[in-house]
């Protein structure tokens, strides 16, 4: 398998539509046993967001600039590359450039905790 792109949560947010809506509710509070009140009214605004994903092929959304590491790359260099590129994962390729796996920030944390 040849790596031609990557797809991450950042790509989703860059291409998704976020639809925001707001609902207004009002509450009237009165004290029990009183014949009158101050007509206090509380207005509550309830907001929500809905994420809709485009119906496009992944090839139109993915990042085409692929940063990879070789299988012999030391773990500390993988971590530094992830930090420098501000990414959460890197494809791992063999000497021929074929995909053999993916290393993620979670994998690095697992190594640190051993």
C-alpha positions, 0 to 999 in steps of 0.5 A: 500500500502506498500512502497518498494522504491522511485524514484526521479530525482536523480535516473533518472540522475544516470541511464540516458545516456547523449548524447552531440553533438556540431555543429560548425558554422563560420561567416565572417564579412565585412564592407559595402562599403569597397573593402577589409576587414581583413578577420575576421572570427568568429567561433561559437560552439553550444552544445546540450545535449540529455537525454535518459532514459533506458527501464528498469523496475522501480524496477531496477532503484528506491532507495530500501532504503526507509526513511519514516515518520509517519503521527504523525511526527511533521513538523519540524522533517520532515524538519530536516530529509529531510535536513539530508538525502538530499532528496526532499520528504518522504513517509508518513506511518500509524502505520501499515507501509501502505503508506498514502501520501508523504510530499515534500519540497514544502509542507514545504515551503507552511506551512512556508508561511502561 
